[in-house]
Amino acid sequence: MAVDMKTIEHLCGLSKLSYDEKGMEKVMGEMSDIIDLMDEIKGFDLTYDDTKDNNEIRFCDTREDIPEKSFDTQKLLQNAENTDNCYVVPKVVE
Amino acid sequence: MNFTKAKIRDLRKMLDSGEISAKELCGEYFKNIDEKDESLLSYITVTKDEALKSAEKAQKMIDEKQAKALTGIPLAIKDNICTDGIKTTCASKMLGDFVPPYNASVIEKLNEQGYVLLGKTSMDEFAMGGSTQTSAFKKTKNPYDLERVPGGSSGGSAAAVSASLAPAALGSDTGGSIRQPSSFCGVTGIKPTYGRVSRYGLVAFASSLDQIGPIANDAHDCAILLNAVCGYDRHDATSARIDVPDFTEKLGQPIKGMKIALPKEFYSDAIDGCVKDAVLSAAKELEKQGAVLEECSMPGLKYAIPAYYLIACAEAASNLSRFDGIKYGFRGEGRTFNDLIIDSRNKGFGEEVKRRILLGNYALSSGYYDAYYKKALALKQEIIKEYNEIFEKCDVILTPTAPTPAYKIGAQDNDPVKMYTADICTVTVNIAGLPGISTTCGYEKDSGLPIGMSIIGKRFDEQTILQTADAWEQGFTPVAPEF
C-alpha cells in the first residue's frame, strides 16, 4: 500500500473529512492506487524553476483599493442555513 | 419546420424575418425538453418562467431592429456558472439549494445580447469526472445510446445540444470537460485560451486550469457564441487584456499550406484502433484540402496524467475548503465548530470530490510537496516548452479527443485510476493554457457512436482552430442521434 492508515487519518484532518472504520479501509485502498499512479511522476527528472512559472499567463494589474458598493447583506445571507442578520455557528467559547 | 434542428445563425435569420418569435422558439425547445429529458436527464433546472420573460424582452429588441447575434437565442448553461436568482448546484448536495446573489461575467455578457436561458445543465459534481455519473442529481445519458455515458464533466450541456434540447450551451473545461463530452455526444466544443473568457462567477475547481467555453452543433456556432462571451473582465485577475477578434472571420478560408502537427505519443496503443483510424483519416482529408501534415513528438505526455491530477487536486483542495456549511451550502450537525464543518463536508460532498480533496492535500502536505506538487509544476513548464517547440514549425496540432468512444454507464465505477487515465488526450491543453476544439470526425462502425478529434492552437489563436474545424466540417456529414 502506497499510503497507510496514519497518513489517511492525517489527510482527513487536513481535509475536514472523516470516515467510519469500513470507509477508512476502502479509501486507503483507493488512495493507494491513485498515489501509485501519481508516483509515475518520479520518473521525470527535472527541477522546478519558480522564476519561469506562469510566465506565459498575463496577470492583470490589481485594481485600485477604492471602496465601492458591494452586495446587499440580506442577499448574501439568503443562502445561510441559520441567520439572524449574521452567520450563526455553534458556541465556540462555553 | 423543426426549428430545434437549426443552427444559431439560421435561427437568427428566422427571428429577424419574423418566421418565428423569440417566445415561440423557446417554447419549441421546452416542448422537446418536456418530451425527452425525462430519459436523457440533461437539465438539473429548467427555467421556463424566466425564459418567457427574457423572450419578451428579446422580441422587443428584435422588433426595434436592435437585435444582436444572440438576441432571442435560447441557450443552456452548465450548472457551475452562477446565475443571479437561479439555483446553481454544481451537481452537488453541498450546493443543492444554493441561489447565487450575482451573475457570472459570461451571463452578464449574454444578458446584454438578450439571450434566453433554457436551464442549467447537469455535470459531474464540481466538474470532477468525465462521465456526468458523479452528479448528485441527474446522471445524464448519451443520446446516441442511453446505456452509455455522455462524457463529462459538461455532459449535460453536450447531451442537450446533441439531442436538440438546446441549440448551444456553455460548459467549462479544466482537463477536457468541454471537449470530451462534445466528442462522446457528436457535437463541437471549444476550450478557449486561459484568460480569454472571464472565470468570475464560475465555481472554481482548479483556478489555473478552468476555462468557460461554448458547445454547439458546429464550429461556426461555437465562434458566434465565443464572440459573445470573450473579453477582459476587471473581476478576474487572470482575464487577458488582449484584443478580441471576430472569431467567425477566418471561417470558410482555405487551409492550403496550413501545417498540422501529429504528435506520435497521441496515437499510441492506449488509443482505440477505431479512434486512431478516424482521426488519421480526417488528417488525410485535411491534407487533400492543401494542409501539410508533420509528424512530431511530445515526450512529456507520458507524465501528463499525474502532473494534471496533482495540480488540479491541489487547487481543488484549496478552493473547496470554502464549503464549510456556515456561509452557504449544505449544513450538517455538530456540537462544536469543527464537528459542524466535518459533518457538513462528509454529507455534502460525494465520494469522487472527497478523493480529490484528499489527493490535493496529500500533494501539498509537508514531506510530499517537493516530490509531487513541485514536480508537477516542473512538468507543466516542460509541457509548455514542448508545445512551443511544435508551434515553431506548425500552425495547429491534431489529436484524438478521447482514447475511446462513449463507454457503458458503470464501466469505470469504483476505478478512479481508469477514470483518470482516460483524460490523457485532453489535459495537456489545460496545463499549457492553450485553446482546443473537438469536432466529430467519424462514427464507430458497429455502434454508430461518434468519435471526436481535437485541434489545438497557439495561445490566443482560436481563429485558426475554428477555421480548421470548420474546413473539416464543410466536407463531413454528421449523423444526428435517433433519440
Interface residues (C-beta under 8 A of the other chain):
Chain A: V3 T7 I8 H10 L11 C12 L14 S15 K16 L17 S18 V27 E30 M31 D33 I34 I35 D36 L37 M38 D39 E40 I41 K42 G43 F44 L46 T47 Y48 D49 D50 K52 D53 N54 E56 I57 R58 F59 C60 T62 R63 F71 D72 K75 L76 Q78 N79 A80 E81 N82 Y87 V89 P90 V92
Chain B: D97 F98 V99 P101 Y102 Y194 G195 S208 Y232 R234 A237 T238 S239 A240 R241 I242 G300 K302 Y303 I305 P306 A307 Y309 L310 A317 S321 D324 G325 I326 K327 Y328 G329 R331 G334 R335 T336 F337 N338 D339 L340 I341 I342 R345 N346 F349 K354 R355 I357 L358 L359 N361 Y362 A363 S365 A371 Y372 K374 K375 A376 L377 A378 L379 K380 Q381 E382 I384 P416 V417 Y420 T421 G433 R459
